[in-house]
Amino acid sequence: MDKSQEKQHAIQTAYHLNITAELTPDEEEGGYSVYCPELDIYTQGETVQEAIANLQEAAEGYIEVVGLDQLNLRPKPVIRKEIELMVYA
């Protein structure tokens, strides 16, 4: 690594981001699919832990490729609540 690369590497900043993992059981094949609405990415895993680990890896890779400045992340966490509706059609 030359001096300019060392300098660039030394000034990189780490950011702490929070993303949402929406897990859905796959009733046909087992396991879980997981979706991140902030990044609009999907992945899956055999267990909840594996699905979340796969999402974390996918999100980190996505952010590295797209670039942090291109993301439109919300500045504060959003509270999500699932609401059941009774609809007559």
N, CA, C and O atoms as CSV, one atom per row, in Angstrom:
chain,resi,resn,atom,element,x,y,z
A,1,MET,N,N,0.850,-1.169,0.000
A,1,MET,CA,C,0.000,0.000,0.000
A,1,MET,C,C,0.899,1.237,0.000
A,1,MET,O,O,1.782,1.361,0.848
A,2,ASP,N,N,0.676,2.159,-0.955
A,2,ASP,CA,C,1.495,3.365,-0.987
A,2,ASP,C,C,0.946,4.396,0.003
A,2,ASP,O,O,-0.090,4.175,0.629
A,3,LYS,N,N,1.656,5.528,0.138
A,3,LYS,CA,C,1.299,6.529,1.151
A,3,LYS,C,C,-0.103,7.107,0.951
A,3,LYS,O,O,-0.823,7.321,1.926
A,4,SER,N,N,-0.502,7.364,-0.301
A,4,SER,CA,C,-1.837,7.939,-0.531
A,4,SER,C,C,-2.928,6.943,-0.156
A,4,SER,O,O,-3.964,7.332,0.382
A,5,GLN,N,N,-2.702,5.652,-0.439
A,5,GLN,CA,C,-3.677,4.634,-0.057
A,5,GLN,C,C,-3.746,4.498,1.461
A,5,GLN,O,O,-4.829,4.330,2.024
A,6,GLU,N,N,-2.588,4.571,2.127
A,6,GLU,CA,C,-2.559,4.497,3.585
A,6,GLU,C,C,-3.327,5.661,4.199
A,6,GLU,O,O,-4.079,5.480,5.156
A,7,LYS,N,N,-3.133,6.866,3.640
A,7,LYS,CA,C,-3.819,8.044,4.154
A,7,LYS,C,C,-5.330,7.904,3.960
A,7,LYS,O,O,-6.100,8.189,4.877
A,8,GLN,N,N,-5.755,7.468,2.774
A,8,GLN,CA,C,-7.176,7.301,2.502
A,8,GLN,C,C,-7.774,6.254,3.438
A,8,GLN,O,O,-8.865,6.450,3.974
A,9,HIS,N,N,-7.068,5.152,3.634
A,9,HIS,CA,C,-7.548,4.092,4.515
A,9,HIS,C,C,-7.641,4.593,5.955
A,9,HIS,O,O,-8.573,4.235,6.675
A,10,ALA,N,N,-6.695,5.410,6.373
A,10,ALA,CA,C,-6.649,5.888,7.747
A,10,ALA,C,C,-7.788,6.850,8.066
A,10,ALA,O,O,-8.196,6.947,9.223
A,11,ILE,N,N,-8.312,7.567,7.066
A,11,ILE,CA,C,-9.351,8.550,7.346
A,11,ILE,C,C,-10.765,8.029,7.095
A,11,ILE,O,O,-11.723,8.797,7.183
A,12,GLN,N,N,-10.912,6.760,6.789
A,12,GLN,CA,C,-12.248,6.203,6.622
A,12,GLN,C,C,-12.985,6.249,7.957
A,12,GLN,O,O,-12.398,6.019,9.014
A,13,THR,N,N,-14.257,6.545,7.891
A,13,THR,CA,C,-15.079,6.658,9.085
A,13,THR,C,C,-16.042,5.485,9.155
A,13,THR,O,O,-16.615,5.080,8.143
A,14,ALA,N,N,-16.217,4.948,10.337
A,14,ALA,CA,C,-17.187,3.874,10.535
A,14,ALA,C,C,-18.515,4.501,10.953
A,14,ALA,O,O,-18.544,5.434,11.755
A,15,TYR,N,N,-19.603,3.986,10.410
A,15,TYR,CA,C,-20.939,4.472,10.732
A,15,TYR,C,C,-21.741,3.343,11.352
A,15,TYR,O,O,-21.637,2.190,10.933
A,16,HIS,N,N,-22.533,3.678,12.341
A,16,HIS,CA,C,-23.431,2.712,12.974
A,16,HIS,C,C,-24.819,2.951,12.404
A,16,HIS,O,O,-25.392,4.024,12.598
A,17,LEU,N,N,-25.363,1.973,11.707
A,17,LEU,CA,C,-26.681,2.090,11.091
A,17,LEU,C,C,-27.615,1.043,11.674
A,17,LEU,O,O,-27.186,-0.056,12.026
A,18,ASN,N,N,-28.873,1.380,11.774
A,18,ASN,CA,C,-29.901,0.422,12.176
A,18,ASN,C,C,-30.809,0.172,10.986
A,18,ASN,O,O,-31.288,1.114,10.353
A,19,ILE,N,N,-31.046,-1.092,10.683
A,19,ILE,CA,C,-31.957,-1.456,9.604
A,19,ILE,C,C,-33.007,-2.415,10.163
A,19,ILE,O,O,-32.846,-2.977,11.247
A,20,THR,N,N,-34.068,-2.584,9.410
A,20,THR,CA,C,-35.172,-3.448,9.825
A,20,THR,C,C,-35.070,-4.798,9.132
A,20,THR,O,O,-34.781,-4.869,7.938
A,21,ALA,N,N,-35.307,-5.862,9.879
A,21,ALA,CA,C,-35.374,-7.209,9.308
A,21,ALA,C,C,-36.809,-7.698,9.450
A,21,ALA,O,O,-37.288,-7.922,10.561
A,22,GLU,N,N,-37.494,-7.865,8.315
A,22,GLU,CA,C,-38.858,-8.396,8.316
A,22,GLU,C,C,-38.784,-9.864,7.912
A,22,GLU,O,O,-38.544,-10.181,6.747
A,23,LEU,N,N,-38.990,-10.758,8.878
A,23,LEU,CA,C,-38.865,-12.197,8.650
A,23,LEU,C,C,-40.221,-12.827,8.372
A,23,LEU,O,O,-41.205,-12.536,9.051
A,24,THR,N,N,-40.260,-13.695,7.362
A,24,THR,CA,C,-41.480,-14.416,7.014
A,24,THR,C,C,-41.158,-15.901,6.920
A,24,THR,O,O,-40.291,-16.287,6.136
A,25,PRO,N,N,-41.834,-16.749,7.701
A,25,PRO,CA,C,-41.594,-18.192,7.590
A,25,PRO,C,C,-41.996,-18.696,6.205
A,25,PRO,O,O,-43.031,-18.299,5.668
A,26,ASP,N,N,-41.173,-19.568,5.636
A,26,ASP,CA,C,-41.490,-20.209,4.350
A,26,ASP,C,C,-42.176,-21.530,4.675
A,26,ASP,O,O,-41.517,-22.516,5.005
A,27,GLU,N,N,-43.489,-21.543,4.582
A,27,GLU,CA,C,-44.268,-22.710,4.996
A,27,GLU,C,C,-44.089,-23.902,4.073
A,27,GLU,O,O,-44.257,-25.040,4.511
A,28,GLU,N,N,-43.755,-23.678,2.812
A,28,GLU,CA,C,-43.597,-24.780,1.858
A,28,GLU,C,C,-42.241,-25.466,1.979
A,28,GLU,O,O,-42.169,-26.695,1.996
A,29,GLU,N,N,-41.175,-24.690,2.061
A,29,GLU,CA,C,-39.830,-25.273,2.038
A,29,GLU,C,C,-39.097,-25.165,3.363
A,29,GLU,O,O,-37.990,-25.686,3.500
A,30,GLY,N,N,-39.695,-24.498,4.337
A,30,GLY,CA,C,-39.033,-24.297,5.615
A,30,GLY,C,C,-38.090,-23.109,5.553
A,30,GLY,O,O,-37.856,-22.543,4.486
A,31,GLY,N,N,-37.563,-22.744,6.682
A,31,GLY,CA,C,-36.665,-21.601,6.747
A,31,GLY,C,C,-37.430,-20.287,6.751
A,31,GLY,O,O,-38.639,-20.251,6.979
A,32,TYR,N,N,-36.699,-19.212,6.496
A,32,TYR,CA,C,-37.275,-17.877,6.559
A,32,TYR,C,C,-36.763,-17.026,5.413
A,32,TYR,O,O,-35.594,-17.106,5.036
A,33,SER,N,N,-37.655,-16.207,4.862
A,33,SER,CA,C,-37.200,-15.152,3.961
A,33,SER,C,C,-37.140,-13.888,4.811
A,33,SER,O,O,-37.909,-13.731,5.759
A,34,VAL,N,N,-36.231,-12.999,4.469
A,34,VAL,CA,C,-36.068,-11.772,5.249
A,34,VAL,C,C,-35.898,-10.604,4.289
A,34,VAL,O,O,-35.184,-10.698,3.290
A,35,TYR,N,N,-36.565,-9.504,4.610
A,35,TYR,CA,C,-36.584,-8.312,3.773
A,35,TYR,C,C,-36.148,-7.111,4.595
A,35,TYR,O,O,-36.528,-6.974,5.758
A,36,CYS,N,N,-35.355,-6.249,3.992
A,36,CYS,CA,C,-34.949,-4.992,4.611
A,36,CYS,C,C,-35.583,-3.855,3.814
A,36,CYS,O,O,-35.133,-3.565,2.706
A,37,PRO,N,N,-36.626,-3.198,4.355
A,37,PRO,CA,C,-37.298,-2.143,3.593
A,37,PRO,C,C,-36.434,-0.905,3.359
A,37,PRO,O,O,-36.605,-0.225,2.347
A,38,GLU,N,N,-35.521,-0.605,4.261
A,38,GLU,CA,C,-34.674,0.577,4.084
A,38,GLU,C,C,-33.777,0.455,2.861
A,38,GLU,O,O,-33.518,1.446,2.178
A,39,LEU,N,N,-33.299,-0.758,2.580
A,39,LEU,CA,C,-32.382,-0.978,1.458
A,39,LEU,C,C,-33.052,-1.691,0.294
A,39,LEU,O,O,-32.461,-1.809,-0.779
A,40,ASP,N,N,-34.275,-2.166,0.491
A,40,ASP,CA,C,-35.032,-2.920,-0.510
A,40,ASP,C,C,-34.257,-4.153,-0.981
A,40,ASP,O,O,-34.111,-4.391,-2.180
A,41,ILE,N,N,-33.763,-4.932,-0.009
A,41,ILE,CA,C,-33.047,-6.169,-0.328
A,41,ILE,C,C,-33.697,-7.340,0.403
A,41,ILE,O,O,-34.263,-7.189,1.486
A,42,TYR,N,N,-33.599,-8.499,-0.218
A,42,TYR,CA,C,-34.149,-9.747,0.316
A,42,TYR,C,C,-33.033,-10.782,0.428
A,42,TYR,O,O,-32.058,-10.742,-0.322
A,43,THR,N,N,-33.188,-11.704,1.367
A,43,THR,CA,C,-32.349,-12.892,1.441
A,43,THR,C,C,-33.135,-13.936,2.232
A,43,THR,O,O,-34.326,-13.755,2.485
A,44,GLN,N,N,-32.479,-15.021,2.620
A,44,GLN,CA,C,-33.180,-16.083,3.343
A,44,GLN,C,C,-32.200,-16.849,4.210
A,44,GLN,O,O,-30.988,-16.651,4.125
A,45,GLY,N,N,-32.739,-17.727,5.047
A,45,GLY,CA,C,-31.921,-18.588,5.886
A,45,GLY,C,C,-32.770,-19.710,6.450
A,45,GLY,O,O,-33.997,-19.613,6.495
A,46,GLU,N,N,-32.119,-20.763,6.874
A,46,GLU,CA,C,-32.829,-21.914,7.440
A,46,GLU,C,C,-33.393,-21.615,8.824
A,46,GLU,O,O,-34.424,-22.169,9.205
A,47,THR,N,N,-32.725,-20.742,9.580
A,47,THR,CA,C,-33.180,-20.355,10.916
A,47,THR,C,C,-33.294,-18.833,10.961
A,47,THR,O,O,-32.814,-18.139,10.064
A,48,VAL,N,N,-33.933,-18.319,12.015
A,48,VAL,CA,C,-34.022,-16.870,12.187
A,48,VAL,C,C,-32.618,-16.274,12.269
A,48,VAL,O,O,-32.335,-15.257,11.635
A,49,GLN,N,N,-31.744,-16.905,13.046
A,49,GLN,CA,C,-30.390,-16.393,13.215
A,49,GLN,C,C,-29.633,-16.373,11.888
A,49,GLN,O,O,-28.935,-15.406,11.583
A,50,GLU,N,N,-29.770,-17.439,11.102
A,50,GLU,CA,C,-29.085,-17.503,9.807
A,50,GLU,C,C,-29.643,-16.455,8.848
A,50,GLU,O,O,-28.883,-15.814,8.121
A,51,ALA,N,N,-30.953,-16.277,8.841
A,51,ALA,CA,C,-31.567,-15.283,7.957
A,51,ALA,C,C,-31.084,-13.877,8.307
A,51,ALA,O,O,-30.780,-13.086,7.414
A,52,ILE,N,N,-31.011,-13.564,9.595
A,52,ILE,CA,C,-30.536,-12.245,10.021
A,52,ILE,C,C,-29.060,-12.068,9.686
A,52,ILE,O,O,-28.657,-10.999,9.226
A,53,ALA,N,N,-28.251,-13.097,9.908
A,53,ALA,CA,C,-26.829,-13.020,9.553
A,53,ALA,C,C,-26.658,-12.811,8.050
A,53,ALA,O,O,-25.806,-12.032,7.623
A,54,ASN,N,N,-27.468,-13.506,7.245
A,54,ASN,CA,C,-27.396,-13.343,5.792
A,54,ASN,C,C,-27.828,-11.939,5.374
A,54,ASN,O,O,-27.258,-11.365,4.446
A,55,LEU,N,N,-28.840,-11.381,6.061
A,55,LEU,CA,C,-29.270,-10.017,5.763
A,55,LEU,C,C,-28.172,-9.018,6.111
A,55,LEU,O,O,-27.919,-8.079,5.357
A,56,GLN,N,N,-27.531,-9.220,7.240
A,56,GLN,CA,C,-26.448,-8.317,7.641
A,56,GLN,C,C,-25.329,-8.337,6.600
A,56,GLN,O,O,-24.822,-7.286,6.209
A,57,GLU,N,N,-24.948,-9.527,6.157
A,57,GLU,CA,C,-23.900,-9.654,5.144
A,57,GLU,C,C,-24.330,-9.007,3.822
A,57,GLU,O,O,-23.548,-8.298,3.190
A,58,ALA,N,N,-25.571,-9.257,3.413
A,58,ALA,CA,C,-26.079,-8.679,2.162
A,58,ALA,C,C,-26.147,-7.156,2.255
A,58,ALA,O,O,-25.801,-6.462,1.299
A,59,ALA,N,N,-26.587,-6.636,3.393
A,59,ALA,CA,C,-26.697,-5.186,3.577
A,59,ALA,C,C,-25.326,-4.522,3.540
A,59,ALA,O,O,-25.153,-3.483,2.904
A,60,GLU,N,N,-24.350,-5.121,4.222
A,60,GLU,CA,C,-22.998,-4.558,4.210
A,60,GLU,C,C,-22.428,-4.540,2.799
A,60,GLU,O,O,-21.821,-3.552,2.386
A,61,GLY,N,N,-22.618,-5.626,2.058
A,61,GLY,CA,C,-22.143,-5.680,0.676
A,61,GLY,C,C,-22.851,-4.675,-0.209
A,61,GLY,O,O,-22.220,-4.022,-1.040
A,62,TYR,N,N,-24.156,-4.546,-0.038
A,62,TYR,CA,C,-24.948,-3.592,-0.824
A,62,TYR,C,C,-24.464,-2.163,-0.579
A,62,TYR,O,O,-24.271,-1.395,-1.522
A,63,ILE,N,N,-24.268,-1.814,0.698
A,63,ILE,CA,C,-23.827,-0.460,1.040
A,63,ILE,C,C,-22.434,-0.188,0.493
A,63,ILE,O,O,-22.163,0.923,0.037
A,64,GLU,N,N,-21.546,-1.175,0.527
A,64,GLU,CA,C,-20.202,-1.001,-0.037
A,64,GLU,C,C,-20.261,-0.715,-1.531
A,64,GLU,O,O,-19.500,0.112,-2.034
A,65,VAL,N,N,-21.159,-1.392,-2.246
A,65,VAL,CA,C,-21.272,-1.212,-3.700
A,65,VAL,C,C,-21.964,0.107,-4.042
A,65,VAL,O,O,-21.479,0.861,-4.886
A,66,VAL,N,N,-23.090,0.388,-3.394
A,66,VAL,CA,C,-23.885,1.576,-3.716
A,66,VAL,C,C,-23.241,2.845,-3.165
A,66,VAL,O,O,-23.257,3.890,-3.816
A,67,GLY,N,N,-22.686,2.750,-1.988
A,67,GLY,CA,C,-22.095,3.914,-1.334
A,67,GLY,C,C,-23.061,4.499,-0.321
A,67,GLY,O,O,-24.248,4.666,-0.602
A,68,LEU,N,N,-22.555,4.803,0.832
A,68,LEU,CA,C,-23.371,5.308,1.933
A,68,LEU,C,C,-24.075,6.609,1.563
A,68,LEU,O,O,-25.218,6.825,1.966
A,69,ASP,N,N,-23.414,7.475,0.807
A,69,ASP,CA,C,-24.009,8.763,0.459
A,69,ASP,C,C,-25.182,8.632,-0.513
A,69,ASP,O,O,-25.960,9.575,-0.658
A,70,GLN,N,N,-25.327,7.485,-1.181
A,70,GLN,CA,C,-26.437,7.264,-2.113
A,70,GLN,C,C,-27.678,6.686,-1.438
A,70,GLN,O,O,-28.741,6.601,-2.053
A,71,LEU,N,N,-27.543,6.295,-0.191
A,71,LEU,CA,C,-28.675,5.702,0.524
A,71,LEU,C,C,-29.585,6.785,1.076
A,71,LEU,O,O,-29.127,7.865,1.446
A,72,ASN,N,N,-30.855,6.494,1.127
A,72,ASN,CA,C,-31.833,7.432,1.662
A,72,ASN,C,C,-32.393,6.850,2.958
A,72,ASN,O,O,-33.577,6.522,3.044
A,73,LEU,N,N,-31.530,6.727,3.961
A,73,LEU,CA,C,-31.944,6.134,5.232
A,73,LEU,C,C,-32.615,7.180,6.108
A,73,LEU,O,O,-32.234,8.351,6.098
A,74,ARG,N,N,-33.602,6.754,6.854
A,74,ARG,CA,C,-34.294,7.649,7.774
A,74,ARG,C,C,-33.355,8.010,8.922
A,74,ARG,O,O,-32.603,7.160,9.397
A,75,PRO,N,N,-33.392,9.258,9.367
A,75,PRO,CA,C,-32.498,9.665,10.446
A,75,PRO,C,C,-32.853,9.069,11.806
A,75,PRO,O,O,-31.973,8.927,12.655
A,76,LYS,N,N,-34.122,8.715,12.036
A,76,LYS,CA,C,-34.542,8.162,13.323
A,76,LYS,C,C,-35.277,6.852,13.088
A,76,LYS,O,O,-35.891,6.662,12.038
A,77,PRO,N,N,-35.220,5.948,14.061
A,77,PRO,CA,C,-35.963,4.699,13.923
A,77,PRO,C,C,-37.464,4.962,13.810
A,77,PRO,O,O,-37.986,5.919,14.382
A,78,VAL,N,N,-38.130,4.115,13.078
A,78,VAL,CA,C,-39.573,4.200,12.895
A,78,VAL,C,C,-40.201,3.033,13.639
A,78,VAL,O,O,-39.707,1.908,13.563
A,79,ILE,N,N,-41.271,3.289,14.348
A,79,ILE,CA,C,-41.974,2.214,15.048
A,79,ILE,C,C,-42.935,1.563,14.064
A,79,ILE,O,O,-43.752,2.239,13.439
A,80,ARG,N,N,-42.831,0.238,13.930
A,80,ARG,CA,C,-43.727,-0.501,13.050
A,80,ARG,C,C,-44.618,-1.385,13.893
A,80,ARG,O,O,-44.176,-2.009,14.857
A,81,LYS,N,N,-45.868,-1.426,13.515
A,81,LYS,CA,C,-46.829,-2.270,14.218
A,81,LYS,C,C,-47.705,-2.927,13.176
A,81,LYS,O,O,-48.257,-2.255,12.305
A,82,GLU,N,N,-47.834,-4.240,13.263
A,82,GLU,CA,C,-48.725,-4.961,12.362
A,82,GLU,C,C,-50.143,-4.829,12.889
A,82,GLU,O,O,-50.402,-5.068,14.068
A,83,ILE,N,N,-51.061,-4.444,12.005
A,83,ILE,CA,C,-52.456,-4.230,12.379
A,83,ILE,C,C,-53.331,-5.164,11.561
A,83,ILE,O,O,-53.244,-5.195,10.333
A,84,GLU,N,N,-54.172,-5.923,12.245
A,84,GLU,CA,C,-55.079,-6.842,11.562
A,84,GLU,C,C,-56.377,-6.113,11.238
A,84,GLU,O,O,-56.952,-5.443,12.096
A,85,LEU,N,N,-56.832,-6.245,10.000
A,85,LEU,CA,C,-58.064,-5.598,9.557
A,85,LEU,C,C,-59.110,-6.637,9.202
A,85,LEU,O,O,-58.777,-7.721,8.724
A,86,MET,N,N,-60.371,-6.312,9.433
A,86,MET,CA,C,-61.495,-7.120,8.985
A,86,MET,C,C,-62.118,-6.335,7.841
A,86,MET,O,O,-62.656,-5.248,8.053
A,87,VAL,N,N,-62.049,-6.880,6.627
A,87,VAL,CA,C,-62.536,-6.173,5.446
A,87,VAL,C,C,-63.661,-6.973,4.822
A,87,VAL,O,O,-63.536,-8.181,4.625
A,88,TYR,N,N,-64.746,-6.311,4.515
A,88,TYR,CA,C,-65.878,-6.941,3.842
A,88,TYR,C,C,-65.905,-6.433,2.414
A,88,TYR,O,O,-65.974,-5.226,2.180
A,89,ALA,N,N,-65.851,-7.350,1.456
A,89,ALA,CA,C,-65.831,-6.924,0.053
A,89,ALA,C,C,-66.943,-7.602,-0.720
A,89,ALA,O,O,-67.091,-7.372,-1.920
